Amino acid sequence: MRVTVIGGQGAWPTQEAGCSGYLVEAAGQKILVDPGWATFQALTRLVAPTDIDTVLVSHSHPDHCADLLPLLRARALSAPAADPLPVYAPAGALDNLLASDAVGAVQRAAELMDVVDGSSMRIGAVDVTFAELPHHVTNLGMRLSDGATTVSYTGDGGPDAAVAELAAAADLHIAEATYPDPITDEDAGLLTDVASAIEQGTAAGARHILLTHLWPGLSYDHLIHDRRRETLPTLSVASPGFTWEPFA
């Protein structure tokens, strides 16, 4: 299993990076997780749009799903058109996004499948399970395993007991860590700060924690410099092109 960061910014894209987006490659499958704003161009530098086998979407916010539209357009309007793309998302999460494109071929380019807390499915040789985590809208974290390697991802969400199960003994835990400092405003309980993201991943027994959904314009490297020596998991900060493989 290999994971490549397409984008790791939260809220909005910057000149340096798009929003959330991760390419998971395992057992011949190319699974795109959260095609957020400004990730499509970076994605096409890695794979052709027609090479994507499945898309998993954690929630409806555009920094996690907006670039599904150019992906569908590229697949639907090319010659020959690609087969409909399986897209798993919370019920209704993509309705407004897809309705904004009136091209019929694009509407038919996605095969939407609803997922809820506890949903599970098999994509090729990869087992995927979903767990709801607290956020402003329905947000489903996910756990992907090919039998040898496990990757977990929080989407967005506040600290929650469900993270422990989601990330239990994961080889890689992709953790939303929007805030560099403890959260005291209206996002408290609905997003996660750096320290909490690391603590949750460590408590779950994750081997490597990848901090993502970073606040635009801030550097996070100095915040985890000392923690790299203090904690058992390996720590990284999401940046475009960062690639993780087990035991690499």
Steps between C-alpha positions, in 0.01 A plus 500: 500500500629844407351838594586822317389840628331702224423793729495560873365851556182566694236766427638627166786419261820703480762552230700220659231237555145396436258388766451146626574225249672162528571228246501150647647227282459140612470164328456658159234747619532879482271650762462877523411625847344848530554688170505846658540843339801536267609136513404392148805639320738346752314171471541491122875534539487159671226309318258544214141581603386174341740303722310581821298197607303641795448826688434521875363829639494575871254792493338775299731796561662615174854477632436124503293440188491795254749352252282197446339711225806544275584134555153398381516742206834361390361148512161576342603737221811319379482258207412234570318587821603305809263274686304658789727556798396343833481780757430423867380792715255585778143517374433832325854629552564548128152600384566875477841453343377270225189709438723799419611330177212472253690287249312171486809294427661633819188421702522142377876472554470420871342193652408635842484268799391619844704406805423549868667441833605135503473447123752259352583380151774329304674682214707243316712355779455804727251495789357840589301591810351838597454664840320827570702768675357829635507792254275781375346256250492120480865397478617143457853398584620184330729202542651318201678166525638258242567234761864593542481878543244732657445870437252712697372850424289734711359730233423793730372461853553578862671266747282194547515148640425364152847608386655232723317226313547662161878529543564192716850371416485678164821509301412854389250732670409811296378743764328833458697753705355834395603705801857540629365604842217368721157586356289744701254639240189352334711224343575346840398137488447512123861532382830384650821678602850365442558373853165318512554344158836362609365381834207318338718329240755400760236360736355297212840340437556648154853451367512818291289814540458736204361839607275658238223758438753764597402864543612690187814706542621337821804279541448195719849351489625686806195393699586133472880526504532411868209256488686293241740408780232458766244278332514145373332552160690657214357846426468682168323807368296469180647668194428440131693201368576354843490124453469238772559128465522246784854446623631757252 
